[in-house]
C-alpha cells in the first residue's frame, strides 16, 4: 500500500515529516517552494555574502603575508596556526548552518534540490585552507539562487566561481601556446575540462573524446582567481591562442576579452546529451537507482521544449505517475537520514543552534538540558558535552561517510543503495539512533514518534514491533532504524 501523496511528497522529495508542519499536497506545492527558496536568505555564510568575501580575503591576505615572511626567514607559526583555527571555526559554523537549514526549512524540495546541485557541481573544503570559507559562499552565491532557472545560467554560475576553479586547479592552467606558456614551464591542466564534459554536462559515454577534453581545457585557459577580491578574472596572457575546435564548433578569442568559454558553456548546456544526462541523474536521485525510462524521457522532452528551464524539468518529473509509485526505492544518504531524524524530533531551532556552542564549549545547550530532564547530572565536563554534540552532527556525518562539503571526488557522494547499505553503515545508523533517542526521546511515546516520523508510510509490522518495545528509548531507536525511515 502506497502512503498518501503528502506523506510521499515530504519523504521522497523533501527531508521528511516534521510535527506541526503541513506537508506539500501535490506537485504544484513542491514547485512553489523553488521561488520561495531562491528569495530566502540562507543560514550560511554566517556573516552574509559580502561579509564572507571580506572575511576570506582578509584571511588570505594574512596567509600571504605570513608566507612571504617565512620565505624571507621570518616565519610566524602562531599567526599561521591562528588563521588555521579561524578558517576551521568558520567552516564548522557554516556546516552547522547548512544542517540547520535542511532541518528547519519548510521548503524540503528546494533544500533537496540545493543538495543535489551542490553535489553535482562538487567542490571540497579539504582542497585548501581558504576553501573552508569559500565553499559555503559558493553554494549560497552560485547554486541556491539558480536552482529554478535555466541550466545554462546555473552551469555558468557554478563553473565560473572561485571555488570551482580552485578545486579543479583551473587557476594553475596555462595555454601551451599562450604568452605565459611560451615563457615558462607551466602547462595545461585538464581537470576542469574533463569534469565539465564527463560530470557537469554531456556525461560519460556520450561520445566525446580525449581530444574534446583537451579542447575544452584549452578554451578555459585564461580563467583565474584574484585572491584579493575573491573573484574570477580573465588573464589573456594565460589563454591559448588561435581557434580551438570542440564537438564540431570552432572557438576563438578574437578580441582578447575571454568570451569563448561562455559560448562553450552555452553550447554544452544546449547539447541533447546534457539534457539526458542531467534528467536521468535527477530521476535517479529522487525516484530510483534505476529510474523509469518514461520519466526520464518526459524530463528530456520538457528540457528540449523549454530550452533547459529547470523548473519545467522538475515539473515533468513530479507530474509523472511513476514519480509517486513504488515507495522505498531509494536509500537515504547519511545527511538525509540525520536531517530527517532531527525533523521528526521537532527540536526547536534555538536549541539546535546551541549544539554549535556545545561543540565550541561555550554553553550548556540542549544536550545537557535534555539529560538533566532525564535525571542525569547536567553540569558535566565541557569536553564531554562537546563530544556528545559533535557525535550527533559533524562526527556522525563523518563516521557515516558524508561530511558537509567534503565529497570524496569531483563526482560527489555516491547515490546508490549498495554504498549506504553496508554493515558498517547500518551499524553507525543504529548507534546514532540509539544515542539521539536516549538524549532527545526520553519523554516521547514511541507510537506517537512513529506517527510523527512516518505517518501512513509506516507498515503494520513496524507499528506492531514499536508497540512491543520494552522501553521508550528502544522503541524510538527502532523507528529510526526501521526500513521505512531509511528509505524513501
N, C-alpha and C positions, 0 to 999 in steps of 0.2 A: 504494500500500500504506500503510495506516494504521500509525503507531507503536503500541507496546504501551500499555495503559491507564496503567501507572505513568509512562511517559515523557510521555504526553499530559497526565496529571494535573499533573506538575511544570511543564511548559512552558505549557500553556493556562491552567491555573488557579492557578499559582504563579509564582515568579520564576526558574524554570529549574532545571536539574540542578546538583548540586554533588558532586564526588568524595567518596566515603565516606558520603554521606547517603542513606538509603533513601527513595526517592520514595513518595508515597502510592499505595496499591494499588487504591483504589476510592473511590466517593463517600463512604462512611462514614468512611474515613480522612481525607478532606478536611474533612468536617463536624466531626470530632472536634477539629480544630485550633482551632475557634472558642472553645470553652470554655477550652481551654488558653491561647489568646492573650489572652482577656479577663483571665485571672488573672495574666498575666505583666506585670512592670513594664517599661515602655518605656525605651529608652536616652535619652530626652529627655522633658521638660526635664532638663538635666544635674543640677540640684540638687533634683529631685523637684517634686511639685505644690505642696506648702506652701512649699518653699524658693523656687520661681519666683514665687509670689504675693508673697512678701516682697521678692524682688529687684525685681520690676516696680513694686510700689508705692513702693519706696524711690527708684527712678529717676524715677518720675512725680512724687514729692514734690520732688526736686531740680530737675526741669524746671520745675515750677510756681513754686518759689521764685525761680529764675533769671528766669523770665518776669515775675514781679511786680517784681523788682528792676530789670529792663530797662525796664519801663513807668514806673518811678519815676526813670529816668535814670541807673541804676547797672548797666549790663549787665556780664555776666561771660562773655566769649567763650570763655575757656579752659574754664570749667566746662561750658558748653554743648557744646563740642567733645568733652570727655571723656565726657559722657553719651551722645553720638552714637557714639563709639568703643566704649563699653561695650555698648550695645544691639546694634551690628553684630557685635561679638565673640561675644555670647551667641547671636545668630541663627546665625552661622557654626558654632558648636559644636553647636547643636541640629540644624542641617541635616546636618552630618556624622553625627550620631547617627541621624537619620532614614534616611540612606543605609545606614549600617551595620546598622540594624535590618532592612532589607529583604534585605541581603546575607547576614547571618549567622543569621537566624532560620530554624529548620527548619519554621516554620509559614507556608509560602508562600501558601496560600489565604487565611489570616487576614490576612496582610500586604497581599495584593492587595485584599481587601475594605476594609481600612483606607484604602488609597489611593483606591479608588473612592468611598467615602463622604466623605472629606475633599474630594475634587473635586466631588462632588455638592453638598455644602454649602460651597461655596468661600468662603474669605476670603484676604486677601493681606497679607504682611508689609510691602508697599510703601505701604499706606494711610497709615501714620504711623509715627513712630519707636517708640512703645510697642508697636505691633503686631509688631515684630520679636521681642518677648518673649512676647506674648500668644497669637499664632497657634500656636506649638508647644504651649503649655499647652492651647489649645482642642482640638487633636487628641487629646492624651493624656487630657484630662479629660472631654470630651463625646462624642467619636466612638468611640475604641477600646473603651471599656467597654460600649458599647451596640450593637455590631455584630450580636450574635446574639439580641437580644430583640425586643420589639415595635417596629414602625416608629414608632408614636405616641411611645414613650419616646425613641427616637433623635431624632425630629423636635423634641421639646421641648428636649432637651439641646443640640441644635445651634443652634436659633433663639434660645433664652434663655441665650446665653453672651455675655459682653462682646465677644468677637472679632466675632461676627455683628452685634451692634448697632452697634459702632463702624464696621465695614466698610461697612455699608449705611446709615449715618447715622441710625439709629433714635434715637440719643441726641440728635439735633437736631430731632426731630419733636415738634410741639405740636398738639393738637387745636384747630381754629379756634374752637370754642365752649367750650373749657376755661377754667378760671380764668386760667391764664397766657396763653392765646390771646387772651382779651378785653382783656388789659392791655398786650400788646406786639405787635410786628410779626412775631414768629416764627410760622411756619406749618407745615402738614402736609408731611411728607416721605414719598413713596410708594415709595421704593426697596425696603424690606424687604417691604412688602405686595405689590408687583409680583412680586418674585423668589420669594416664598413660594408664590404661585399658579402662576407660569409654570415655575419651575425645580424647586422643592423638593417640590411635591405634585401638583397637577392636571395640569400640563403644558400647553404651548402648543397651541391648537386644541381644547381640551376644552370650550369653550362659555362660559367666564366672560367678563365684560365689563369695560370700564374702570370702570363703577360698582362692580363687585365688588373691583377693585384698590383703589379709594378706600375702600370699606367695610372691607376687611382692614387698610388703613393706619390708619384711624380706630380700629379695635379695638385695634391695637397701641400707640396713644398711651398715654403714662403710663410706658412702659418706658424705663429709662435706665440709666446705668452710674455706680456710685460708685467713683471713681478711687482713693479712699483705701483701700478694701477690695478693689478689683478684682472687683466682683460686680454682678449685675443687680439693680436696685431698681425699685420701682413708686412713682411720684410722682403721686398723684391730681390735683394741680393742673394737670398736663400732659395729662390724659386727656380725650377728647371726652365731653361729657355726652349723656345720653339714649340711647334704643335705636338700634341700628345693624343694618340688615338685610344679610345676606350669604348668597347662594345659598339663599334661602327660609327662613332661620332668623334670628330676632332675638336680638341680644346686647346686654346692658346690665349695667353695673357698679353694681348697686343699692346695695351696701354700701361702695363705695369701697375694696375690697380687691384689685381687679385680677385677677379670675379669668375675665373674659370672654375674654381672649386664650387661656387654657388650653383652654377649651371649644371655641374656634375651631380650635385646633391638633388637638384630638382629633377633631373633625368632619372636618377636611381629611384627616387620616390614614385615616379610615374611608371616605372617598369612593371609589367604584369607579374613577373616573378616575385617582386616585392609584395604586391597585393596578396598573392597566395601564401607566401612565407609568413607574413605578419598575421593574416587571417587565421591560418592554421595554428599559429602559436598562441593566439588569443583563445581560440576554441579549446586547444589543448590545456591551457591554464585553467579555464573556468569550468569546462564541462567534463572532459575525459582524456586520459592519456592517449587513447586512440579516438580522436574527435570524429563525430559523424560527418561523412563527406558532404552530405547535403547541407549541413550547417556551414561548413567551410565555403562551399560554392555560393551560398546565399550571401555570405560576407564578401566574397570576392566580387560578386555582381554589384553589391552596394558600393564597394570601393570604386569600381570602374565607373558606375553611374554618377557618383558624387565627386569624382576626381580626388579620391583619397580623404574624404571627410570622415574623421574617425568616429564621430557621434553616429553617423549613418551606418558605419560598420558595426558598432556596438548594437545599434538598433536591429540590424539584420540578425545578429546572434540572439538577442534577447526575445525577439518576436517569433523565433522558430520554435515549433512544438518540441523538438528534440532537446532544446536547452532546458526544458522543465521536466524531463523524464529521467528514469533510471538514476535516482539519487544515490550518493555514496560512491561515485565512480572515481573521485579524486581523494587522495590523502592530503590532509592539511600539512603544509610545511611548518617547521617549528615556530616561526614568527606568527603564523596564523593560529596555531594551537595555543600559544601563550596569550596572545591578544584576546582570542575568543574565550579563554578561561577567565581572564580578568573581567571581561564584559559580563560574563554570567554571574560573577560575584557582585557586580554593581558597586565596585569600590569607588567611593567619591573621588572626584578629580583632585581635590586639595590633599586628600590622603595619599594618592598615588604620587603627587608631586613631592611629598615628604620622603618618599623612598630614596630620592636622589640625595636628600640631606642626610638620610641614614647612611648611604654609601659613603658620603663625604665626612661622616662622623660629626654632623652639626646639630642633629636634633633626634629626639626620641622616635618620632614618626609612627606610622600606623602599625608597623610590625610589632614594636614594643607595646603599643597601646592594645593591640588585639590580644597579645599574650597576657597582658595584665587582666583583661576582661576574662581570659580563660583561667585565671587563678595562678598564673606563673609570674615569678618575680620580674617586674618591668624594668627596674633600674639595673640593667645588665651592662656588661662591658661594651664600650662603644665599638670595639673591633668585632665583637660577636654580632652586634646589630648590623654593622656594615656588611659582614659576611652573609648574613641572612637575607638582607635586602638585595645584595648582589646575586645571591643564589636564585632569587625569584625572577630576576630580569636579565642583566648582562651575562652573568655566569651561566644561567640556564640556556640562553641562546647560543653561547659559546660551546657548551657541552653538547648541545643538540646539533651543532654544525651550521648555524645560520646567524652569526653575529651581525649586528646592524652595520650596513655599508661595508661589509668585508666579504664580497663574493670570492670564491676560490680562483676565478679566472675571468677573462672578459666575457665568457659565455654565461656568467651569472651562476645562480644557485640551481641545482638540479630540480626538475619538476616532474619526476616520475615516482610512482608508488614504491618501486623496488628500493630506491635510495632511502626513503623515510620509513620503511617497514623492517629495518634490520633489527636483530635482537638488542643491540646496544641502544639504538634509537628508542625502541619501545620501553626499555628499562629506564632510560632517562625521563621519558614522559610519565611513567608511573611514579618515579621518585618525585618529580615536580608536582604531580597531582596530590600525592600524599602530603608533601610539605605545605603547599598552598591551602589544602583542606584543613590541615592542623592549625595553621596560622589565621586563616580568614573564615573558616567554616564551622568553628566550634559551636556557634549558636544557631546554625541553619538546620532545617529539616531536609534530609536527602531527597525525599519525594518532591518537595517544593523546589529545591535546587534543580532537580531533573526537569521539571516543567519550565523553569526559567531558562535553562540552558538549551533545551531541545524541543520544547512544546510538543507538537504532534509528530515530530521526527523520531521520537523515542519508540523503540519496539516494545511490544508487550513483555517479551522475555527480559529486557533490560529493566522495565518497571518492576517486574517480579523480583529480580535479583536485588534491586535497590531497597525494596520493602523488607527483604530478609537480612539486610546488613546488620551486623552486630552492634554497631555504634555509628554516630553521625559522621565522624571523620572517615571511617571506612566507606560509608555509603557515598559520600561526596567524591572520594577518591575514585570509586567505581564509575561514577557518572563521567568524570573527566577521562578515565581510561577506556570508556566504552567505545565500540566500533563506530556508533553513530556520531559521537563527539569528535572523533579523529578523522572522520570522512565528511565529504560534502558533495 
